C-alpha cells in the first residue's frame, strides 16, 4: 500500500469515527491526524482523497462520508468540491444547506448504528 492509499485509509477511519459520534470536523482538524503523509487542509490532493472516500461510501449506500468535513468559523459547510461531487452523483445541490443537511443526517444515521 502506498502512502496515498494509507493516508486515504486513515482519513476514512477518522471520518467514520466522527460520523459515529454524530459530529463534524474541520478540514484543518483532519490533516494533522494523518500520519502516512503530510497534507494541507486546502490542497487539491486532500480534496481528491475526500472525493474518493465519498465515492466509496456512497457506492456502499452509506452517503457521502465527507459531509462531516466542514469549514471552521466560516459557513460551517463543506467546500465547493463536495457540492460538485454531489452533482456528479446526481444529487440536487441547488440548496446547499438542505443538501448538506440531508447528506450529513444520512452519514450520521449510517455510522452511529
Chimera marker file (.cmm) of the C-alpha trace (Angstrom):
<marker_set name="trace">
<marker id="1" x="0.000" y="0.000" z="0.000" r="1" g="1" b="0" radius="0.5"/>
<marker id="2" x="1.493" y="3.351" z="-0.999" r="1" g="1" b="0" radius="0.5"/>
<marker id="3" x="1.412" y="6.441" z="1.207" r="1" g="1" b="0" radius="0.5"/>
<marker id="4" x="-1.609" y="7.968" z="-0.547" r="1" g="1" b="0" radius="0.5"/>
<marker id="5" x="-3.627" y="4.778" z="-0.067" r="1" g="1" b="0" radius="0.5"/>
<marker id="6" x="-2.551" y="4.610" z="3.570" r="1" g="1" b="0" radius="0.5"/>
<marker id="7" x="-3.433" y="8.276" z="4.127" r="1" g="1" b="0" radius="0.5"/>
<marker id="8" x="-6.846" y="7.780" z="2.492" r="1" g="1" b="0" radius="0.5"/>
<marker id="9" x="-7.464" y="4.786" z="4.753" r="1" g="1" b="0" radius="0.5"/>
<marker id="10" x="-6.514" y="6.892" z="7.800" r="1" g="1" b="0" radius="0.5"/>
<marker id="11" x="-8.796" y="9.747" z="6.728" r="1" g="1" b="0" radius="0.5"/>
<marker id="12" x="-11.716" y="7.379" z="6.131" r="1" g="1" b="0" radius="0.5"/>
<marker id="13" x="-11.276" y="5.934" z="9.641" r="1" g="1" b="0" radius="0.5"/>
<marker id="14" x="-11.193" y="9.454" z="11.131" r="1" g="1" b="0" radius="0.5"/>
<marker id="15" x="-14.365" y="10.466" z="9.282" r="1" g="1" b="0" radius="0.5"/>
<marker id="16" x="-16.182" y="7.255" z="10.217" r="1" g="1" b="0" radius="0.5"/>
<marker id="17" x="-15.349" y="7.848" z="13.880" r="1" g="1" b="0" radius="0.5"/>
<marker id="18" x="-16.565" y="11.460" z="13.669" r="1" g="1" b="0" radius="0.5"/>
<marker id="19" x="-19.771" y="10.326" z="11.952" r="1" g="1" b="0" radius="0.5"/>
<marker id="20" x="-20.337" y="7.609" z="14.561" r="1" g="1" b="0" radius="0.5"/>
<marker id="21" x="-20.466" y="10.358" z="17.210" r="1" g="1" b="0" radius="0.5"/>
<marker id="22" x="-22.829" y="12.430" z="15.031" r="1" g="1" b="0" radius="0.5"/>
<marker id="23" x="-20.271" y="15.254" z="14.863" r="1" g="1" b="0" radius="0.5"/>
<marker id="24" x="-18.465" y="17.260" z="12.209" r="1" g="1" b="0" radius="0.5"/>
<marker id="25" x="-14.773" y="18.094" z="11.884" r="1" g="1" b="0" radius="0.5"/>
<marker id="26" x="-12.940" y="20.986" z="10.236" r="1" g="1" b="0" radius="0.5"/>
<marker id="27" x="-10.594" y="20.425" z="7.307" r="1" g="1" b="0" radius="0.5"/>
<marker id="28" x="-7.813" y="21.884" z="9.461" r="1" g="1" b="0" radius="0.5"/>
<marker id="29" x="-8.526" y="19.331" z="12.208" r="1" g="1" b="0" radius="0.5"/>
<marker id="30" x="-8.352" y="16.278" z="9.919" r="1" g="1" b="0" radius="0.5"/>
<marker id="31" x="-4.940" y="16.754" z="8.302" r="1" g="1" b="0" radius="0.5"/>
<marker id="32" x="-2.810" y="16.814" z="11.494" r="1" g="1" b="0" radius="0.5"/>
<marker id="33" x="-4.211" y="13.383" z="12.400" r="1" g="1" b="0" radius="0.5"/>
<marker id="34" x="-2.909" y="11.795" z="9.179" r="1" g="1" b="0" radius="0.5"/>
<marker id="35" x="0.410" y="10.027" z="9.746" r="1" g="1" b="0" radius="0.5"/>
<marker id="36" x="1.090" y="8.443" z="6.336" r="1" g="1" b="0" radius="0.5"/>
<marker id="37" x="1.869" y="11.738" z="4.599" r="1" g="1" b="0" radius="0.5"/>
<marker id="38" x="1.776" y="15.497" z="5.070" r="1" g="1" b="0" radius="0.5"/>
<marker id="39" x="-1.362" y="17.193" z="3.756" r="1" g="1" b="0" radius="0.5"/>
<marker id="40" x="-2.583" y="20.770" z="3.719" r="1" g="1" b="0" radius="0.5"/>
<marker id="41" x="-6.264" y="21.429" z="4.529" r="1" g="1" b="0" radius="0.5"/>
<marker id="42" x="-6.798" y="23.333" z="1.266" r="1" g="1" b="0" radius="0.5"/>
<marker id="43" x="-4.710" y="21.097" z="-1.009" r="1" g="1" b="0" radius="0.5"/>
<marker id="44" x="-6.033" y="19.558" z="-4.199" r="1" g="1" b="0" radius="0.5"/>
<marker id="45" x="-4.715" y="16.155" z="-3.078" r="1" g="1" b="0" radius="0.5"/>
<marker id="46" x="-6.700" y="16.258" z="0.191" r="1" g="1" b="0" radius="0.5"/>
<marker id="47" x="-9.827" y="17.270" z="-1.756" r="1" g="1" b="0" radius="0.5"/>
<marker id="48" x="-9.307" y="14.355" z="-4.169" r="1" g="1" b="0" radius="0.5"/>
<marker id="49" x="-8.920" y="11.949" z="-1.254" r="1" g="1" b="0" radius="0.5"/>
<marker id="50" x="-12.155" y="13.224" z="0.305" r="1" g="1" b="0" radius="0.5"/>
<marker id="51" x="-13.904" y="12.734" z="-3.060" r="1" g="1" b="0" radius="0.5"/>
<marker id="52" x="-12.564" y="9.168" z="-3.275" r="1" g="1" b="0" radius="0.5"/>
<marker id="53" x="-13.821" y="8.461" z="0.248" r="1" g="1" b="0" radius="0.5"/>
<marker id="54" x="-17.267" y="9.863" z="-0.541" r="1" g="1" b="0" radius="0.5"/>
<marker id="55" x="-17.496" y="7.940" z="-3.814" r="1" g="1" b="0" radius="0.5"/>
<marker id="56" x="-16.631" y="4.746" z="-1.931" r="1" g="1" b="0" radius="0.5"/>
<marker id="57" x="-19.102" y="5.313" z="0.939" r="1" g="1" b="0" radius="0.5"/>
<marker id="58" x="-21.817" y="6.432" z="-1.478" r="1" g="1" b="0" radius="0.5"/>
<marker id="59" x="-21.233" y="3.287" z="-3.551" r="1" g="1" b="0" radius="0.5"/>
<marker id="60" x="-21.838" y="1.253" z="-0.393" r="1" g="1" b="0" radius="0.5"/>
<marker id="61" x="-25.127" y="3.176" z="0.121" r="1" g="1" b="0" radius="0.5"/>
<marker id="62" x="-23.740" y="4.968" z="3.187" r="1" g="1" b="0" radius="0.5"/>
<marker id="63" x="-23.982" y="8.532" z="1.901" r="1" g="1" b="0" radius="0.5"/>
<marker id="64" x="-21.170" y="10.950" z="1.144" r="1" g="1" b="0" radius="0.5"/>
<marker id="65" x="-18.895" y="10.477" z="4.158" r="1" g="1" b="0" radius="0.5"/>
<marker id="66" x="-17.020" y="13.737" z="3.534" r="1" g="1" b="0" radius="0.5"/>
<marker id="67" x="-20.209" y="15.545" z="4.610" r="1" g="1" b="0" radius="0.5"/>
<marker id="68" x="-18.707" y="15.521" z="8.120" r="1" g="1" b="0" radius="0.5"/>
<marker id="69" x="-15.786" y="17.739" z="6.975" r="1" g="1" b="0" radius="0.5"/>
<marker id="70" x="-16.644" y="21.427" z="7.112" r="1" g="1" b="0" radius="0.5"/>
<marker id="71" x="-15.160" y="24.908" z="7.108" r="1" g="1" b="0" radius="0.5"/>
<marker id="72" x="-14.488" y="26.071" z="10.648" r="1" g="1" b="0" radius="0.5"/>
<marker id="73" x="-15.701" y="29.534" z="11.610" r="1" g="1" b="0" radius="0.5"/>
<marker id="74" x="-16.866" y="30.403" z="8.126" r="1" g="1" b="0" radius="0.5"/>
<marker id="75" x="-20.092" y="28.962" z="6.790" r="1" g="1" b="0" radius="0.5"/>
<marker id="76" x="-19.783" y="25.573" z="8.547" r="1" g="1" b="0" radius="0.5"/>
<marker id="77" x="-20.334" y="23.833" z="5.206" r="1" g="1" b="0" radius="0.5"/>
<marker id="78" x="-18.056" y="21.613" z="3.134" r="1" g="1" b="0" radius="0.5"/>
<marker id="79" x="-16.065" y="23.178" z="0.316" r="1" g="1" b="0" radius="0.5"/>
<marker id="80" x="-17.194" y="23.529" z="-3.301" r="1" g="1" b="0" radius="0.5"/>
<marker id="81" x="-15.802" y="20.113" z="-4.243" r="1" g="1" b="0" radius="0.5"/>
<marker id="82" x="-18.380" y="18.418" z="-2.021" r="1" g="1" b="0" radius="0.5"/>
<marker id="83" x="-21.232" y="20.049" z="-3.930" r="1" g="1" b="0" radius="0.5"/>
<marker id="84" x="-19.580" y="19.372" z="-7.298" r="1" g="1" b="0" radius="0.5"/>
<marker id="85" x="-19.309" y="15.683" z="-6.398" r="1" g="1" b="0" radius="0.5"/>
<marker id="86" x="-22.940" y="15.724" z="-5.255" r="1" g="1" b="0" radius="0.5"/>
<marker id="87" x="-23.971" y="16.940" z="-8.709" r="1" g="1" b="0" radius="0.5"/>
<marker id="88" x="-21.806" y="14.223" z="-10.322" r="1" g="1" b="0" radius="0.5"/>
<marker id="89" x="-23.660" y="11.682" z="-8.162" r="1" g="1" b="0" radius="0.5"/>
<marker id="90" x="-26.989" y="13.064" z="-9.465" r="1" g="1" b="0" radius="0.5"/>
<marker id="91" x="-27.932" y="14.831" z="-6.228" r="1" g="1" b="0" radius="0.5"/>
<marker id="92" x="-29.858" y="18.099" z="-6.165" r="1" g="1" b="0" radius="0.5"/>
<marker id="93" x="-27.385" y="20.598" z="-4.735" r="1" g="1" b="0" radius="0.5"/>
<marker id="94" x="-29.338" y="23.755" z="-5.637" r="1" g="1" b="0" radius="0.5"/>
<marker id="95" x="-29.960" y="24.452" z="-1.935" r="1" g="1" b="0" radius="0.5"/>
<marker id="96" x="-26.522" y="23.869" z="-0.417" r="1" g="1" b="0" radius="0.5"/>
<marker id="97" x="-27.698" y="23.966" z="3.177" r="1" g="1" b="0" radius="0.5"/>
<marker id="98" x="-30.520" y="21.468" z="2.585" r="1" g="1" b="0" radius="0.5"/>
<marker id="99" x="-28.283" y="19.158" z="0.534" r="1" g="1" b="0" radius="0.5"/>
<marker id="100" x="-25.547" y="19.157" z="3.168" r="1" g="1" b="0" radius="0.5"/>
<marker id="101" x="-28.047" y="18.647" z="5.982" r="1" g="1" b="0" radius="0.5"/>
<marker id="102" x="-29.567" y="15.641" z="4.191" r="1" g="1" b="0" radius="0.5"/>
<marker id="103" x="-26.194" y="14.027" z="3.461" r="1" g="1" b="0" radius="0.5"/>
<marker id="104" x="-24.919" y="14.705" z="6.979" r="1" g="1" b="0" radius="0.5"/>
<marker id="105" x="-28.005" y="13.129" z="8.543" r="1" g="1" b="0" radius="0.5"/>
<marker id="106" x="-27.670" y="10.098" z="6.247" r="1" g="1" b="0" radius="0.5"/>
<marker id="107" x="-24.000" y="9.632" z="7.171" r="1" g="1" b="0" radius="0.5"/>
<marker id="108" x="-24.673" y="10.138" z="10.876" r="1" g="1" b="0" radius="0.5"/>
<marker id="109" x="-27.550" y="7.650" z="10.819" r="1" g="1" b="0" radius="0.5"/>
<marker id="110" x="-25.420" y="5.083" z="8.976" r="1" g="1" b="0" radius="0.5"/>
<marker id="111" x="-22.287" y="5.276" z="11.116" r="1" g="1" b="0" radius="0.5"/>
<marker id="112" x="-23.928" y="5.919" z="14.515" r="1" g="1" b="0" radius="0.5"/>
<marker id="113" x="-25.591" y="2.492" z="14.464" r="1" g="1" b="0" radius="0.5"/>
<link id1="1" id2="2" r="1" g="1" b="0" radius="0.2"/>
<link id1="2" id2="3" r="1" g="1" b="0" radius="0.2"/>
<link id1="3" id2="4" r="1" g="1" b="0" radius="0.2"/>
<link id1="4" id2="5" r="1" g="1" b="0" radius="0.2"/>
<link id1="5" id2="6" r="1" g="1" b="0" radius="0.2"/>
<link id1="6" id2="7" r="1" g="1" b="0" radius="0.2"/>
<link id1="7" id2="8" r="1" g="1" b="0" radius="0.2"/>
<link id1="8" id2="9" r="1" g="1" b="0" radius="0.2"/>
<link id1="9" id2="10" r="1" g="1" b="0" radius="0.2"/>
<link id1="10" id2="11" r="1" g="1" b="0" radius="0.2"/>
<link id1="11" id2="12" r="1" g="1" b="0" radius="0.2"/>
<link id1="12" id2="13" r="1" g="1" b="0" radius="0.2"/>
<link id1="13" id2="14" r="1" g="1" b="0" radius="0.2"/>
<link id1="14" id2="15" r="1" g="1" b="0" radius="0.2"/>
<link id1="15" id2="16" r="1" g="1" b="0" radius="0.2"/>
<link id1="16" id2="17" r="1" g="1" b="0" radius="0.2"/>
<link id1="17" id2="18" r="1" g="1" b="0" radius="0.2"/>
<link id1="18" id2="19" r="1" g="1" b="0" radius="0.2"/>
<link id1="19" id2="20" r="1" g="1" b="0" radius="0.2"/>
<link id1="20" id2="21" r="1" g="1" b="0" radius="0.2"/>
<link id1="21" id2="22" r="1" g="1" b="0" radius="0.2"/>
<link id1="22" id2="23" r="1" g="1" b="0" radius="0.2"/>
<link id1="23" id2="24" r="1" g="1" b="0" radius="0.2"/>
<link id1="24" id2="25" r="1" g="1" b="0" radius="0.2"/>
<link id1="25" id2="26" r="1" g="1" b="0" radius="0.2"/>
<link id1="26" id2="27" r="1" g="1" b="0" radius="0.2"/>
<link id1="27" id2="28" r="1" g="1" b="0" radius="0.2"/>
<link id1="28" id2="29" r="1" g="1" b="0" radius="0.2"/>
<link id1="29" id2="30" r="1" g="1" b="0" radius="0.2"/>
<link id1="30" id2="31" r="1" g="1" b="0" radius="0.2"/>
<link id1="31" id2="32" r="1" g="1" b="0" radius="0.2"/>
<link id1="32" id2="33" r="1" g="1" b="0" radius="0.2"/>
<link id1="33" id2="34" r="1" g="1" b="0" radius="0.2"/>
<link id1="34" id2="35" r="1" g="1" b="0" radius="0.2"/>
<link id1="35" id2="36" r="1" g="1" b="0" radius="0.2"/>
<link id1="36" id2="37" r="1" g="1" b="0" radius="0.2"/>
<link id1="37" id2="38" r="1" g="1" b="0" radius="0.2"/>
<link id1="38" id2="39" r="1" g="1" b="0" radius="0.2"/>
<link id1="39" id2="40" r="1" g="1" b="0" radius="0.2"/>
<link id1="40" id2="41" r="1" g="1" b="0" radius="0.2"/>
<link id1="41" id2="42" r="1" g="1" b="0" radius="0.2"/>
<link id1="42" id2="43" r="1" g="1" b="0" radius="0.2"/>
<link id1="43" id2="44" r="1" g="1" b="0" radius="0.2"/>
<link id1="44" id2="45" r="1" g="1" b="0" radius="0.2"/>
<link id1="45" id2="46" r="1" g="1" b="0" radius="0.2"/>
<link id1="46" id2="47" r="1" g="1" b="0" radius="0.2"/>
<link id1="47" id2="48" r="1" g="1" b="0" radius="0.2"/>
<link id1="48" id2="49" r="1" g="1" b="0" radius="0.2"/>
<link id1="49" id2="50" r="1" g="1" b="0" radius="0.2"/>
<link id1="50" id2="51" r="1" g="1" b="0" radius="0.2"/>
<link id1="51" id2="52" r="1" g="1" b="0" radius="0.2"/>
<link id1="52" id2="53" r="1" g="1" b="0" radius="0.2"/>
<link id1="53" id2="54" r="1" g="1" b="0" radius="0.2"/>
<link id1="54" id2="55" r="1" g="1" b="0" radius="0.2"/>
<link id1="55" id2="56" r="1" g="1" b="0" radius="0.2"/>
<link id1="56" id2="57" r="1" g="1" b="0" radius="0.2"/>
<link id1="57" id2="58" r="1" g="1" b="0" radius="0.2"/>
<link id1="58" id2="59" r="1" g="1" b="0" radius="0.2"/>
<link id1="59" id2="60" r="1" g="1" b="0" radius="0.2"/>
<link id1="60" id2="61" r="1" g="1" b="0" radius="0.2"/>
<link id1="61" id2="62" r="1" g="1" b="0" radius="0.2"/>
<link id1="62" id2="63" r="1" g="1" b="0" radius="0.2"/>
<link id1="63" id2="64" r="1" g="1" b="0" radius="0.2"/>
<link id1="64" id2="65" r="1" g="1" b="0" radius="0.2"/>
<link id1="65" id2="66" r="1" g="1" b="0" radius="0.2"/>
<link id1="66" id2="67" r="1" g="1" b="0" radius="0.2"/>
<link id1="67" id2="68" r="1" g="1" b="0" radius="0.2"/>
<link id1="68" id2="69" r="1" g="1" b="0" radius="0.2"/>
<link id1="69" id2="70" r="1" g="1" b="0" radius="0.2"/>
<link id1="70" id2="71" r="1" g="1" b="0" radius="0.2"/>
<link id1="71" id2="72" r="1" g="1" b="0" radius="0.2"/>
<link id1="72" id2="73" r="1" g="1" b="0" radius="0.2"/>
<link id1="73" id2="74" r="1" g="1" b="0" radius="0.2"/>
<link id1="74" id2="75" r="1" g="1" b="0" radius="0.2"/>
<link id1="75" id2="76" r="1" g="1" b="0" radius="0.2"/>
<link id1="76" id2="77" r="1" g="1" b="0" radius="0.2"/>
<link id1="77" id2="78" r="1" g="1" b="0" radius="0.2"/>
<link id1="78" id2="79" r="1" g="1" b="0" radius="0.2"/>
<link id1="79" id2="80" r="1" g="1" b="0" radius="0.2"/>
<link id1="80" id2="81" r="1" g="1" b="0" radius="0.2"/>
<link id1="81" id2="82" r="1" g="1" b="0" radius="0.2"/>
<link id1="82" id2="83" r="1" g="1" b="0" radius="0.2"/>
<link id1="83" id2="84" r="1" g="1" b="0" radius="0.2"/>
<link id1="84" id2="85" r="1" g="1" b="0" radius="0.2"/>
<link id1="85" id2="86" r="1" g="1" b="0" radius="0.2"/>
<link id1="86" id2="87" r="1" g="1" b="0" radius="0.2"/>
<link id1="87" id2="88" r="1" g="1" b="0" radius="0.2"/>
<link id1="88" id2="89" r="1" g="1" b="0" radius="0.2"/>
<link id1="89" id2="90" r="1" g="1" b="0" radius="0.2"/>
<link id1="90" id2="91" r="1" g="1" b="0" radius="0.2"/>
<link id1="91" id2="92" r="1" g="1" b="0" radius="0.2"/>
<link id1="92" id2="93" r="1" g="1" b="0" radius="0.2"/>
<link id1="93" id2="94" r="1" g="1" b="0" radius="0.2"/>
<link id1="94" id2="95" r="1" g="1" b="0" radius="0.2"/>
<link id1="95" id2="96" r="1" g="1" b="0" radius="0.2"/>
<link id1="96" id2="97" r="1" g="1" b="0" radius="0.2"/>
<link id1="97" id2="98" r="1" g="1" b="0" radius="0.2"/>
<link id1="98" id2="99" r="1" g="1" b="0" radius="0.2"/>
<link id1="99" id2="100" r="1" g="1" b="0" radius="0.2"/>
<link id1="100" id2="101" r="1" g="1" b="0" radius="0.2"/>
<link id1="101" id2="102" r="1" g="1" b="0" radius="0.2"/>
<link id1="102" id2="103" r="1" g="1" b="0" radius="0.2"/>
<link id1="103" id2="104" r="1" g="1" b="0" radius="0.2"/>
<link id1="104" id2="105" r="1" g="1" b="0" radius="0.2"/>
<link id1="105" id2="106" r="1" g="1" b="0" radius="0.2"/>
<link id1="106" id2="107" r="1" g="1" b="0" radius="0.2"/>
<link id1="107" id2="108" r="1" g="1" b="0" radius="0.2"/>
<link id1="108" id2="109" r="1" g="1" b="0" radius="0.2"/>
<link id1="109" id2="110" r="1" g="1" b="0" radius="0.2"/>
<link id1="110" id2="111" r="1" g="1" b="0" radius="0.2"/>
<link id1="111" id2="112" r="1" g="1" b="0" radius="0.2"/>
<link id1="112" id2="113" r="1" g="1" b="0" radius="0.2"/>
</marker_set>
